[in-house]
Amino acid sequence: QVQLVESGGGSVQAGGSLRLSCATSGYTFELYRIAWFRQAPGKEREGVATMIFSVSGSADYVDSVKGRFTISRDNAKNTVSLQMNNLKPEDTAMYYCAARRRTTGSRWDAILYNYWGQGTQVTVSS
């Protein structure tokens, strides 16, 4: 089993920054991919950033956050972070850390992820 615990959410004004962290523990050696998803009220959950767990330089982003969000992994701290800059009101959502063992299939398909954190709220005001 793998445990994921998010932290770092909060409220900011448009143009501000937040850094989310996902603490990982358990059988992380079995993981292939880790990602950040978000879900706004009344909307489907969408992936925003992802990376292959053990490969630096493998980050990928959905178009709406490219150039603003950065996903990274700190091996020493067993954390995966999401640095969010130039935040917009449309970034308001519950943000989830997710991880999976499967190596095939869409990197953005939430159903393919085995493990999920409890979520952390991000609110951006205009």
N, CA, C and O atoms as a Tinker XYZ file with bonds, in Angstrom:
   504  protein
     1  N      0.828000   -1.200000    0.000000    73     2
     2  CA     0.000000    0.000000    0.000000    64     1     3
     3  C      0.866000    1.255000    0.000000    63     2     4     5
     4  O      2.005000    1.254000    0.467000    81     3
     5  N      0.299000    2.300000   -0.528000    73     3     6
     6  CA     0.946000    3.606000   -0.581000    64     5     7
     7  C      0.026000    4.625000    0.057000    63     6     8     9
     8  O     -1.183000    4.613000   -0.179000    81     7
     9  N      0.594000    5.509000    0.864000    73     7    10
    10  CA    -0.183000    6.568000    1.477000    64     9    11
    11  C      0.273000    7.916000    0.899000    63    10    12    13
    12  O      1.464000    8.160000    0.707000    81    11
    13  N     -0.710000    8.774000    0.632000    73    11    14
    14  CA    -0.455000   10.107000    0.094000    64    13    15
    15  C     -1.174000   11.126000    0.970000    63    14    16    17
    16  O     -2.366000   10.985000    1.241000    81    15
    17  N     -0.450000   12.151000    1.413000    73    15    18
    18  CA    -1.045000   13.172000    2.265000    64    17    19
    19  C     -0.669000   14.542000    1.714000    63    18    20    21
    20  O      0.507000   14.903000    1.664000    81    19
    21  N     -1.686000   15.300000    1.301000    73    19    22
    22  CA    -1.448000   16.627000    0.737000    64    21    23
    23  C     -1.444000   17.689000    1.830000    63    22    24    25
    24  O     -2.042000   17.524000    2.894000    81    23
    25  N     -0.745000   18.786000    1.530000    73    23    26
    26  CA    -0.776000   19.956000    2.390000    64    25    27
    27  C     -0.439000   21.176000    1.544000    63    26    28    29
    28  O      0.037000   21.049000    0.415000    81    27
    29  N     -0.690000   22.361000    2.099000    73    27    30
    30  CA    -0.259000   23.580000    1.434000    64    29    31
    31  C     -1.338000   24.374000    0.735000    63    30    32    33
    32  O     -1.044000   25.429000    0.174000    81    31
    33  N     -2.566000   23.914000    0.746000    73    31    34
    34  CA    -3.629000   24.681000    0.116000    64    33    35
    35  C     -3.939000   25.948000    0.897000    63    34    36    37
    36  O     -3.421000   26.157000    1.994000    81    35
    37  N     -4.786000   26.790000    0.325000    73    35    38
    38  CA    -5.168000   28.018000    1.001000    64    37    39
    39  C     -5.865000   28.970000    0.053000    63    38    40    41
    40  O     -6.299000   28.594000   -1.036000    81    39
    41  N     -5.961000   30.209000    0.494000    73    39    42
    42  CA    -6.636000   31.241000   -0.293000    64    41    43
    43  C     -5.634000   32.317000   -0.690000    63    42    44    45
    44  O     -4.858000   32.795000    0.137000    81    43
    45  N     -5.660000   32.689000   -1.958000    73    43    46
    46  CA    -4.779000   33.744000   -2.453000    64    45    47
    47  C     -5.544000   34.604000   -3.444000    63    46    48    49
    48  O     -6.600000   34.213000   -3.942000    81    47
    49  N     -5.002000   35.772000   -3.721000    73    47    50
    50  CA    -5.571000   36.619000   -4.754000    64    49    51
    51  C     -4.982000   36.228000   -6.107000    63    50    52    53
    52  O     -3.910000   35.629000   -6.192000    81    51
    53  N     -5.706000   36.579000   -7.145000    73    51    54
    54  CA    -5.235000   36.302000   -8.498000    64    53    55
    55  C     -3.842000   36.880000   -8.691000    63    54    56    57
    56  O     -3.554000   37.996000   -8.260000    81    55
    57  N     -2.981000   36.106000   -9.347000    73    55    58
    58  CA    -1.597000   36.509000   -9.540000    64    57    59
    59  C     -0.651000   35.996000   -8.477000    63    58    60    61
    60  O      0.568000   36.073000   -8.632000    81    59
    61  N     -1.211000   35.468000   -7.389000    73    59    62
    62  CA    -0.393000   34.967000   -6.301000    64    61    63
    63  C      0.112000   33.558000   -6.546000    63    62    64    65
    64  O     -0.121000   32.973000   -7.604000    81    63
    65  N      0.807000   33.022000   -5.553000    73    63    66
    66  CA     1.419000   31.690000   -5.661000    64    65    67
    67  C      1.083000   30.838000   -4.444000    63    66    68    69
    68  O      0.850000   31.346000   -3.347000    81    67
    69  N      1.064000   29.540000   -4.669000    73    67    70
    70  CA     0.935000   28.554000   -3.604000    64    69    71
    71  C      1.800000   27.363000   -3.958000    63    70    72    73
    72  O      2.058000   27.089000   -5.130000    81    71
    73  N      2.242000   26.663000   -2.936000    73    71    74
    74  CA     3.010000   25.433000   -3.146000    64    73    75
    75  C      2.318000   24.307000   -2.404000    63    74    76    77
    76  O      2.186000   24.349000   -1.181000    81    75
    77  N      1.877000   23.304000   -3.142000    73    75    78
    78  CA     1.261000   22.126000   -2.559000    64    77    79
    79  C      2.312000   21.035000   -2.397000    63    78    80    81
    80  O      3.211000   20.893000   -3.226000    81    79
    81  N      2.187000   20.270000   -1.321000    73    79    82
    82  CA     3.086000   19.141000   -1.094000    64    81    83
    83  C      2.288000   17.869000   -0.914000    63    82    84    85
    84  O      1.187000   17.881000   -0.364000    81    83
    85  N      2.855000   16.772000   -1.384000    73    83    86
    86  CA     2.251000   15.451000   -1.241000    64    85    87
    87  C      3.300000   14.551000   -0.582000    63    86    88    89
    88  O      4.298000   14.190000   -1.205000    81    87
    89  N      3.066000   14.199000    0.664000    73    87    90
    90  CA     3.982000   13.306000    1.368000    64    89    91
    91  C      3.645000   11.866000    0.996000    63    90    92    93
    92  O      2.497000   11.437000    1.113000    81    91
    93  N      4.645000   11.133000    0.552000    73    91    94
    94  CA     4.429000    9.753000    0.130000    64    93    95
    95  C      5.058000    8.792000    1.131000    63    94    96    97
    96  O      6.122000    9.072000    1.682000    81    95
    97  N      4.409000    7.674000    1.360000    73    95    98
    98  CA     4.946000    6.647000    2.253000    64    97    99
    99  C      4.398000    5.294000    1.842000    63    98   100   101
   100  O      3.465000    5.199000    1.046000    81    99
   101  N      4.993000    4.250000    2.398000    73    99   102
   102  CA     4.565000    2.900000    2.069000    64   101   103
   103  C      5.394000    2.323000    0.934000    63   102   104   105
   104  O      6.578000    2.632000    0.800000    81   103
   105  N      4.770000    1.485000    0.117000    73   103   106
   106  CA     5.451000    0.781000   -0.968000    64   105   107
   107  C      5.626000    1.666000   -2.210000    63   106   108   109
   108  O      5.142000    1.335000   -3.292000    81   107
   109  N      6.320000    2.786000   -2.039000    73   107   110
   110  CA     6.475000    3.722000   -3.147000    64   109   111
   111  C      7.348000    3.156000   -4.261000    63   110   112   113
   112  O      7.331000    3.675000   -5.377000    81   111
   113  N      8.111000    2.099000   -3.979000    73   111   114
   114  CA     8.981000    1.509000   -4.998000    64   113   115
   115  C      8.159000    0.910000   -6.136000    63   114   116   117
   116  O      8.679000    0.700000   -7.232000    81   115
   117  N      6.867000    0.631000   -5.881000    73   115   118
   118  CA     6.032000    0.044000   -6.916000    64   117   119
   119  C      5.372000    1.089000   -7.813000    63   118   120   121
   120  O      4.703000    0.736000   -8.785000    81   119
   121  N      5.552000    2.353000   -7.500000    73   119   122
   122  CA     4.858000    3.387000   -8.258000    64   121   123
   123  C      5.532000    3.662000   -9.591000    63   122   124   125
   124  O      6.757000    3.627000   -9.706000    81   123
   125  N      4.705000    3.937000  -10.602000    73   123   126
   126  CA     5.221000    4.343000  -11.905000    64   125   127
   127  C      5.004000    5.830000  -12.159000    63   126   128   129
   128  O      5.901000    6.529000  -12.630000    81   127
   129  N      3.821000    6.297000  -11.845000    73   127   130
   130  CA     3.493000    7.689000  -12.176000    64   129   131
   131  C      2.780000    8.346000  -11.002000    63   130   132   133
   132  O      2.026000    7.698000  -10.277000    81   131
   133  N      3.026000    9.630000  -10.826000    73   131   134
   134  CA     2.353000   10.426000   -9.805000    64   133   135
   135  C      1.827000   11.686000  -10.461000    63   134   136   137
   136  O      2.433000   12.195000  -11.404000    81   135
   137  N      0.702000   12.198000   -9.971000    73   135   138
   138  CA     0.063000   13.335000  -10.628000    64   137   139
   139  C     -0.705000   14.179000   -9.627000    63   138   140   141
   140  O     -1.018000   13.748000   -8.518000    81   139
   141  N     -0.990000   15.379000  -10.053000    73   139   142
   142  CA    -1.909000   16.257000   -9.333000    64   141   143
   143  C     -3.166000   16.407000  -10.179000    63   142   144   145
   144  O     -3.106000   16.739000  -11.363000    81   143
   145  N     -4.284000   16.159000   -9.553000    73   143   146
   146  CA    -5.594000   16.376000  -10.151000    64   145   147
   147  C     -6.300000   17.489000   -9.388000    63   146   148   149
   148  O     -5.916000   17.832000   -8.269000    81   147
   149  N     -7.325000   18.041000  -10.001000    73   147   150
   150  CA    -8.155000   19.016000   -9.308000    64   149   151
   151  C     -9.604000   18.823000   -9.707000    63   150   152   153
   152  O     -9.912000   18.320000  -10.787000    81   151
   153  N    -10.485000   19.236000   -8.811000    73   151   154
   154  CA   -11.917000   19.151000   -9.081000    64   153   155
   155  C    -12.613000   20.364000   -8.501000    63   154   156   157
   156  O    -12.581000   20.606000   -7.294000    81   155
   157  N    -13.241000   21.118000   -9.383000    73   155   158
   158  CA   -14.025000   22.276000   -8.974000    64   157   159
   159  C    -15.477000   21.840000   -8.816000    63   158   160   161
   160  O    -15.894000   20.853000   -9.423000    81   159
   161  N    -16.257000   22.566000   -8.007000    73   159   162
   162  CA   -17.675000   22.196000   -7.813000    64   161   163
   163  C    -18.417000   22.099000   -9.135000    63   162   164   165
   164  O    -18.349000   23.009000   -9.961000    81   163
   165  N    -19.116000   21.007000   -9.333000    73   163   166
   166  CA   -19.911000   20.823000  -10.539000    64   165   167
   167  C    -19.122000   20.423000  -11.769000    63   166   168   169
   168  O    -19.686000   20.308000  -12.857000    81   167
   169  N    -17.814000   20.208000  -11.611000    73   167   170
   170  CA   -16.977000   19.849000  -12.754000    64   169   171
   171  C    -16.325000   18.493000  -12.535000    63   170   172   173
   172  O    -16.235000   18.012000  -11.405000    81   171
   173  N    -15.874000   17.885000  -13.616000    73   171   174
   174  CA   -15.179000   16.610000  -13.521000    64   173   175
   175  C    -13.758000   16.821000  -12.997000    63   174   176   177
   176  O    -13.167000   17.892000  -13.134000    81   175
   177  N    -13.237000   15.753000  -12.390000    73   175   178
   178  CA   -11.860000   15.803000  -11.936000    64   177   179
   179  C    -10.932000   15.818000  -13.146000    63   178   180   181
   180  O    -11.117000   15.035000  -14.077000    81   179
   181  N     -9.937000   16.701000  -13.140000    73   179   182
   182  CA    -9.010000   16.798000  -14.258000    64   181   183
   183  C     -7.570000   16.764000  -13.759000    63   182   184   185
   184  O     -7.240000   17.309000  -12.706000    81   183
   185  N     -6.733000   16.111000  -14.544000    73   183   186
   186  CA    -5.319000   16.095000  -14.241000    64   185   187
   187  C     -4.679000   17.387000  -14.702000    63   186   188   189
   188  O     -5.017000   17.900000  -15.768000    81   187
   189  N     -3.755000   17.921000  -13.911000    73   187   190
   190  CA    -3.090000   19.171000  -14.279000    64   189   191
   191  C     -1.585000   19.019000  -14.439000    63   190   192   193
   192  O     -0.977000   19.737000  -15.232000    81   191
   193  N     -0.968000   18.090000  -13.695000    73   191   194
   194  CA     0.480000   17.912000  -13.769000    64   193   195
   195  C      0.815000   16.475000  -13.409000    63   194   196   197
   196  O      0.173000   15.880000  -12.544000    81   195
   197  N      1.814000   15.920000  -14.069000    73   195   198
   198  CA     2.185000   14.540000  -13.803000    64   197   199
   199  C      3.658000   14.319000  -14.106000    63   198   200   201
   200  O      4.270000   15.077000  -14.859000    81   199
   201  N      4.219000   13.273000  -13.511000    73   199   202
   202  CA     5.593000   12.883000  -13.811000    64   201   203
   203  C      5.760000   11.402000  -13.543000    63   202   204   205
   204  O      5.031000   10.821000  -12.739000    81   203
   205  N      6.712000   10.797000  -14.213000    73   203   206
   206  CA     7.075000    9.427000  -13.890000    64   205   207
   207  C      7.824000    9.485000  -12.566000    63   206   208   209
   208  O      8.749000   10.280000  -12.402000    81   207
   209  N      7.423000    8.647000  -11.631000    73   207   210
   210  CA     7.833000    8.802000  -10.242000    64   209   211
   211  C      9.342000    8.823000  -10.064000    63   210   212   213
   212  O      9.851000    9.596000   -9.252000    81   211
   213  N     10.067000    7.996000  -10.801000    73   211   214
   214  CA    11.505000    7.869000  -10.590000    64   213   215
   215  C     12.334000    8.528000  -11.687000    63   214   216   217
   216  O     13.540000    8.299000  -11.768000    81   215
   217  N     11.709000    9.337000  -12.525000    73   215   218
   218  CA    12.422000    9.941000  -13.662000    64   217   219
   219  C     12.285000   11.455000  -13.598000    63   218   220   221
   220  O     11.206000   11.999000  -13.834000    81   219
   221  N     13.365000   12.123000  -13.284000    73   219   222
   222  CA    13.336000   13.586000  -13.323000    64   221   223
   223  C     13.301000   14.035000  -14.779000    63   222   224   225
   224  O     13.805000   13.339000  -15.660000    81   223
   225  N     12.718000   15.173000  -15.025000    73   223   226
   226  CA    12.602000   15.656000  -16.389000    64   225   227
   227  C     11.467000   15.048000  -17.165000    63   226   228   229
   228  O     11.375000   15.246000  -18.376000    81   227
   229  N     10.584000   14.301000  -16.494000    73   227   230
   230  CA     9.477000   13.641000  -17.190000    64   229   231
   231  C      8.155000   14.363000  -16.993000    63   230   232   233
   232  O      7.099000   13.808000  -17.299000    81   231
   233  N      8.192000   15.581000  -16.492000    73   231   234
   234  CA     6.964000   16.305000  -16.175000    64   233   235
   235  C      6.147000   16.625000  -17.414000    63   234   236   237
   236  O      6.685000   16.875000  -18.492000    81   235
   237  N      4.849000   16.610000  -17.234000    73   235   238
   238  CA     3.921000   17.000000  -18.287000    64   237   239
   239  C      2.770000   17.761000  -17.640000    63   238   240   241
   240  O      2.429000   17.527000  -16.481000    81   239
   241  N      2.178000   18.672000  -18.402000    73   239   242
   242  CA     1.157000   19.544000  -17.871000    64   241   243
   243  C      0.005000   19.690000  -18.852000    63   242   244   245
   244  O      0.183000   19.599000  -20.067000    81   243
   245  N     -1.167000   19.916000  -18.304000    73   243   246
   246  CA    -2.300000   20.253000  -19.147000    64   245   247
   247  C     -2.108000   21.683000  -19.629000    63   246   248   249
   248  O     -1.493000   22.495000  -18.939000    81   247
   249  N     -2.627000   21.991000  -20.796000    73   247   250
   250  CA    -2.348000   23.279000  -21.436000    64   249   251
   251  C     -2.701000   24.477000  -20.544000    63   250   252   253
   252  O     -2.004000   25.491000  -20.566000    81   251
   253  N     -3.761000   24.364000  -19.775000    73   251   254
   254  CA    -4.237000   25.504000  -18.990000    64   253   255
   255  C     -3.282000   25.922000  -17.882000    63   254   256   257
   256  O     -3.415000   27.022000  -17.345000    81   255
   257  N     -2.319000   25.068000  -17.525000    73   255   258
   258  CA    -1.389000   25.418000  -16.441000    64   257   259
   259  C      0.057000   25.487000  -16.900000    63   258   260   261
   260  O      0.936000   25.830000  -16.109000    81   259
   261  N      0.322000   25.170000  -18.156000    73   259   262
   262  CA     1.697000   25.199000  -18.662000    64   261   263
   263  C      2.302000   26.581000  -18.478000    63   262   264   265
   264  O      1.665000   27.594000  -18.768000    81   263
   265  N      3.536000   26.613000  -17.993000    73   263   266
   266  CA     4.210000   27.879000  -17.758000    64   265   267
   267  C      3.897000   28.495000  -16.415000    63   266   268   269
   268  O      4.553000   29.457000  -16.014000    81   267
   269  N      2.895000   27.958000  -15.696000    73   267   270
   270  CA     2.516000   28.505000  -14.398000    64   269   271
   271  C      2.737000   27.504000  -13.265000    63   270   272   273
   272  O      3.092000   27.890000  -12.152000    81   271
   273  N      2.526000   26.220000  -13.551000    73   271   274
   274  CA     2.655000   25.175000  -12.531000    64   273   275
   275  C      3.910000   24.352000  -12.790000    63   274   276   277
   276  O      4.300000   24.141000  -13.938000    81   275
   277  N      4.537000   23.891000  -11.716000    73   275   278
   278  CA     5.707000   23.023000  -11.820000    64   277   279
   279  C      5.579000   21.874000  -10.826000    63   278   280   281
   280  O      5.392000   22.096000   -9.630000    81   279
   281  N      5.681000   20.644000  -11.330000    73   279   282
   282  CA     5.664000   19.465000  -10.463000    64   281   283
   283  C      7.098000   19.008000  -10.258000    63   282   284   285
   284  O      7.897000   19.012000  -11.195000    81   283
   285  N      7.424000   18.616000   -9.039000    73   283   286
   286  CA     8.779000   18.167000   -8.750000    64   285   287
   287  C      8.756000   17.169000   -7.606000    63   286   288   289
   288  O      7.796000   17.095000   -6.840000    81   287
   289  N      9.841000   16.401000   -7.506000    73   287   290
   290  CA     9.936000   15.400000   -6.455000    64   289   291
   291  C     11.199000   15.644000   -5.648000    63   290   292   293
   292  O     12.268000   15.885000   -6.208000    81   291
   293  N     11.068000   15.581000   -4.319000    73   291   294
   294  CA    12.200000   15.676000   -3.409000    64   293   295
   295  C     12.418000   14.283000   -2.826000    63   294   296   297
   296  O     11.679000   13.856000   -1.939000    81   295
   297  N     13.428000   13.581000   -3.321000    73   295   298
   298  CA    13.652000   12.201000   -2.881000    64   297   299
   299  C     13.989000   12.120000   -1.403000    63   298   300   301
   300  O     13.561000   11.195000   -0.712000    81   299
   301  N     14.758000   13.091000   -0.917000    73   299   302
   302  CA    15.191000   13.055000    0.484000    64   301   303
   303  C     14.012000   13.203000    1.434000    63   302   304   305
   304  O     14.016000   12.634000    2.526000    81   303
   305  N     13.002000   13.965000    1.024000    73   303   306
   306  CA    11.856000   14.217000    1.889000    64   305   307
   307  C     10.656000   13.342000    1.540000    63   306   308   309
   308  O      9.622000   13.399000    2.207000    81   307
   309  N     10.801000   12.525000    0.484000    73   307   310
   310  CA     9.692000   11.673000    0.037000    64   309   311
   311  C      8.428000   12.482000   -0.231000    63   310   312   313
   312  O      7.325000   12.086000    0.145000    81   311
   313  N      8.611000   13.608000   -0.878000    73   311   314
   314  CA     7.473000   14.452000   -1.211000    64   313   315
   315  C      7.470000   14.792000   -2.704000    63   314   316   317
   316  O      8.510000   14.823000   -3.362000    81   315
   317  N      6.279000   15.041000   -3.202000    73   315   318
   318  CA     6.079000   15.552000   -4.547000    64   317   319
   319  C      5.343000   16.876000   -4.406000    63   318   320   321
   320  O      4.306000   16.949000   -3.747000    81   319
   321  N      5.873000   17.910000   -5.019000    73   319   322
   322  CA     5.316000   19.245000   -4.850000    64   321   323
   323  C      4.704000   19.764000   -6.148000    63   322   324   325
   324  O      5.048000   19.329000   -7.247000    81   323
   325  N      3.797000   20.698000   -5.977000    73   323   326
   326  CA     3.220000   21.410000   -7.113000    64   325   327
   327  C      3.342000   22.901000   -6.804000    63   326   328   329
   328  O      2.610000   23.436000   -5.972000    81   327
   329  N      4.269000   23.558000   -7.480000    73   327   330
   330  CA     4.430000   24.996000   -7.345000    64   329   331
   331  C      3.491000   25.664000   -8.326000    63   330   332   333
   332  O      3.553000   25.414000   -9.530000    81   331
   333  N      2.617000   26.517000   -7.805000    73   331   334
   334  CA     1.605000   27.174000   -8.640000    64   333   335
   335  C      1.821000   28.677000   -8.592000    63   334   336   337
   336  O      1.690000   29.296000   -7.536000    81   335
   337  N      2.148000   29.258000   -9.725000    73   335   338
   338  CA     2.393000   30.685000   -9.839000    64   337   339
   339  C      1.338000   31.341000  -10.724000    63   338   340   341
   340  O      0.656000   30.672000  -11.502000    81   339
   341  N      1.217000   32.645000  -10.595000    73   339   342
   342  CA     0.261000   33.405000  -11.408000    64   341   343
   343  C     -1.118000   32.747000  -11.381000    63   342   344   345
   344  O     -1.726000   32.497000  -12.422000    81   343
   345  N     -1.584000   32.479000  -10.191000    73   343   346
   346  CA    -2.857000   31.781000  -10.040000    64   345   347
   347  C     -4.024000   32.616000  -10.541000    63   346   348   349
   348  O     -4.024000   33.842000  -10.438000    81   347
   349  N     -5.016000   31.925000  -11.085000    73   347   350
   350  CA    -6.207000   32.567000  -11.645000    64   349   351
   351  C     -7.435000   32.055000  -10.907000    63   350   352   353
   352  O     -7.399000   30.964000  -10.337000    81   351
   353  N     -8.519000   32.819000  -10.906000    73   351   354
   354  CA    -9.742000   32.346000  -10.246000    64   353   355
   355  C    -10.189000   30.981000  -10.750000    63   354   356   357
   356  O    -10.744000   30.197000   -9.980000    81   355
   357  N     -9.961000   30.681000  -12.013000    73   355   358
   358  CA   -10.370000   29.384000  -12.557000    64   357   359
   359  C     -9.515000   28.231000  -12.049000    63   358   360   361
   360  O     -9.825000   27.073000  -12.330000    81   359
   361  N     -8.448000   28.516000  -11.308000    73   359   362
   362  CA    -7.658000   27.457000  -10.672000    64   361   363
   363  C     -8.286000   27.008000   -9.348000    63   362   364   365
   364  O     -7.828000   26.038000   -8.744000    81   363
   365  N     -9.313000   27.694000   -8.905000    73   363   366
   366  CA    -9.982000   27.335000   -7.665000    64   365   367
   367  C    -10.562000   25.933000   -7.764000    63   366   368   369
   368  O    -11.348000   25.635000   -8.663000    81   367
   369  N    -10.163000   25.070000   -6.823000    73   367   370
   370  CA   -10.601000   23.675000   -6.841000    64   369   371
   371  C    -10.029000   22.952000   -5.638000    63   370   372   373
   372  O     -9.176000   23.480000   -4.925000    81   371
   373  N    -10.510000   21.731000   -5.421000    73   371   374
   374  CA    -9.857000   20.819000   -4.502000    64   373   375
   375  C     -8.758000   20.117000   -5.302000    63   374   376   377
   376  O     -9.004000   19.596000   -6.390000    81   375
   377  N     -7.569000   20.112000   -4.757000    73   375   378
   378  CA    -6.429000   19.500000   -5.439000    64   377   379
   379  C     -6.064000   18.186000   -4.760000    63   378   380   381
   380  O     -5.983000   18.102000   -3.534000    81   379
   381  N     -5.848000   17.163000   -5.583000    73   379   382
   382  CA    -5.539000   15.828000   -5.097000    64   381   383
   383  C     -4.211000   15.335000   -5.668000    63   382   384   385
   384  O     -3.898000   15.549000   -6.839000    81   383
   385  N     -3.453000   14.681000   -4.822000    73   383   386
   386  CA    -2.276000   13.944000   -5.254000    64   385   387
   387  C     -2.716000   12.512000   -5.546000    63   386   388   389
   388  O     -3.484000   11.924000   -4.784000    81   387
   389  N     -2.229000   11.958000   -6.643000    73   387   390
   390  CA    -2.615000   10.602000   -7.020000    64   389   391
   391  C     -1.403000    9.859000   -7.574000    63   390   392   393
   392  O     -0.503000   10.470000   -8.150000    81   391
   393  N     -1.384000    8.551000   -7.398000    73   391   394
   394  CA    -0.264000    7.749000   -7.876000    64   393   395
   395  C     -0.766000    6.417000   -8.407000    63   394   396   397
   396  O     -1.820000    5.927000   -8.001000    81   395
   397  N      0.010000    5.834000   -9.328000    73   395   398
   398  CA    -0.428000    4.570000   -9.904000    64   397   399
   399  C      0.758000    3.664000  -10.202000    63   398   400   401
   400  O      1.898000    4.111000  -10.326000    81   399
   401  N      0.450000    2.376000  -10.313000    73   399   402
   402  CA     1.455000    1.383000  -10.673000    64   401   403
   403  C      1.477000    1.146000  -12.183000    63   402   404   405
   404  O      2.511000    0.789000  -12.748000    81   403
   405  N      0.359000    1.343000  -12.814000    73   403   406
   406  CA     0.208000    1.004000  -14.242000    64   405   407
   407  C      1.083000    1.895000  -15.105000    63   406   408   409
   408  O      1.150000    3.108000  -14.907000    81   407
   409  N      1.755000    1.268000  -16.072000    73   407   410
   410  CA     2.669000    2.003000  -16.941000    64   409   411
   411  C      2.033000    2.391000  -18.277000    63   410   412   413
   412  O      2.595000    3.197000  -19.019000    81   411
   413  N      0.864000    1.824000  -18.588000    73   411   414
   414  CA     0.210000    2.132000  -19.854000    64   413   415
   415  C     -1.090000    2.867000  -19.607000    63   414   416   417
   416  O     -1.607000    2.885000  -18.490000    81   415
   417  N     -1.615000    3.476000  -20.667000    73   415   418
   418  CA    -2.858000    4.227000  -20.560000    64   417   419
   419  C     -2.604000    5.715000  -20.383000    63   418   420   421
   420  O     -1.493000    6.149000  -20.078000    81   419
   421  N     -3.656000    6.474000  -20.580000    73   419   422
   422  CA    -3.535000    7.928000  -20.519000    64   421   423
   423  C     -3.039000    8.409000  -19.168000    63   422   424   425
   424  O     -3.484000    7.937000  -18.122000    81   423
   425  N     -2.126000    9.338000  -19.204000    73   423   426
   426  CA    -1.596000    9.902000  -17.952000    64   425   427
   427  C     -2.638000   10.768000  -17.260000    63   426   428   429
   428  O     -2.492000   11.090000  -16.081000    81   427
   429  N     -3.679000   11.144000  -17.975000    73   427   430
   430  CA    -4.701000   12.038000  -17.406000    64   429   431
   431  C     -5.974000   11.306000  -16.982000    63   430   432   433
   432  O     -6.925000   11.948000  -16.535000    81   431
   433  N     -6.013000   10.013000  -17.110000    73   431   434
   434  CA    -7.219000    9.260000  -16.782000    64   433   435
   435  C     -7.220000    8.899000  -15.299000    63   434   436   437
   436  O     -6.452000    8.044000  -14.858000    81   435
   437  N     -8.078000    9.553000  -14.546000    73   435   438
   438  CA    -8.106000    9.373000  -13.092000    64   437   439
   439  C     -8.391000    7.941000  -12.683000    63   438   440   441
   440  O     -7.912000    7.485000  -11.644000    81   439
   441  N     -9.161000    7.231000  -13.481000    73   439   442
   442  CA    -9.550000    5.879000  -13.105000    64   441   443
   443  C     -8.350000    4.933000  -13.086000    63   442   444   445
   444  O     -8.425000    3.869000  -12.471000    81   443
   445  N     -7.262000    5.288000  -13.734000    73   443   446
   446  CA    -6.077000    4.441000  -13.781000    64   445   447
   447  C     -5.166000    4.611000  -12.566000    63   446   448   449
   448  O     -4.176000    3.893000  -12.427000    81   447
   449  N     -5.494000    5.552000  -11.695000    73   447   450
   450  CA    -4.669000    5.821000  -10.523000    64   449   451
   451  C     -5.156000    4.986000   -9.343000    63   450   452   453
   452  O     -6.350000    4.931000   -9.051000    81   451
   453  N     -4.206000    4.338000   -8.674000    73   451   454
   454  CA    -4.531000    3.410000   -7.591000    64   453   455
   455  C     -4.678000    4.090000   -6.238000    63   454   456   457
   456  O     -5.468000    3.650000   -5.402000    81   455
   457  N     -3.925000    5.156000   -6.020000    73   455   458
   458  CA    -3.846000    5.768000   -4.700000    64   457   459
   459  C     -4.160000    7.260000   -4.787000    63   458   460   461
   460  O     -3.759000    7.945000   -5.728000    81   459
   461  N     -4.885000    7.742000   -3.783000    73   459   462
   462  CA    -5.300000    9.141000   -3.743000    64   461   463
   463  C     -5.116000    9.705000   -2.344000    63   462   464   465
   464  O     -5.301000    9.009000   -1.346000    81   463
   465  N     -4.746000   10.982000   -2.292000    73   463   466
   466  CA    -4.748000   11.684000   -1.028000    64   465   467
   467  C     -6.134000   12.199000   -0.713000    63   466   468   469
   468  O     -7.076000   11.982000   -1.476000    81   467
   469  N     -6.259000   12.884000    0.416000    73   467   470
   470  CA    -7.560000   13.362000    0.873000    64   469   471
   471  C     -7.957000   14.686000    0.231000    63   470   472   473
   472  O     -9.121000   15.080000    0.289000    81   471
   473  N     -6.992000   15.374000   -0.380000    73   471   474
   474  CA    -7.273000   16.629000   -1.054000    64   473   475
   475  C     -6.952000   17.843000   -0.206000    63   474   476   477
   476  O     -6.986000   17.788000    1.024000    81   475
   477  N     -6.639000   18.941000   -0.881000    73   475   478
   478  CA    -6.401000   20.210000   -0.213000    64   477   479
   479  C     -7.021000   21.312000   -1.065000    63   478   480   481
   480  O     -6.872000   21.322000   -2.286000    81   479
   481  N     -7.717000   22.240000   -0.411000    73   479   482
   482  CA    -8.484000   23.257000   -1.121000    64   481   483
   483  C     -7.598000   24.431000   -1.526000    63   482   484   485
   484  O     -6.797000   24.930000   -0.736000    81   483
   485  N     -7.762000   24.858000   -2.777000    73   483   486
   486  CA    -7.114000   26.068000   -3.290000    64   485   487
   487  C     -8.207000   27.016000   -3.757000    63   486   488   489
   488  O     -9.042000   26.651000   -4.585000    81   487
   489  N     -8.199000   28.231000   -3.225000    73   487   490
   490  CA    -9.185000   29.236000   -3.595000    64   489   491
   491  C     -8.465000   30.487000   -4.061000    63   490   492   493
   492  O     -7.636000   31.044000   -3.340000    81   491
   493  N     -8.786000   30.926000   -5.275000    73   491   494
   494  CA    -8.158000   32.108000   -5.861000    64   493   495
   495  C     -9.231000   33.159000   -6.094000    63   494   496   497
   496  O    -10.193000   32.921000   -6.825000    81   495
   497  N     -9.067000   34.306000   -5.480000    73   495   498
   498  CA   -10.051000   35.375000   -5.619000    64   497   499
   499  C     -9.561000   36.416000   -6.611000    63   498   500   501
   500  O     -8.362000   36.640000   -6.775000    81   499
   501  N    -10.537000   37.050000   -7.275000    73   499   502
   502  CA   -10.181000   38.047000   -8.295000    64   501   503
   503  C    -10.030000   39.431000   -7.694000    63   502   504
   504  O     -9.733000   40.387000   -8.410000    81   503
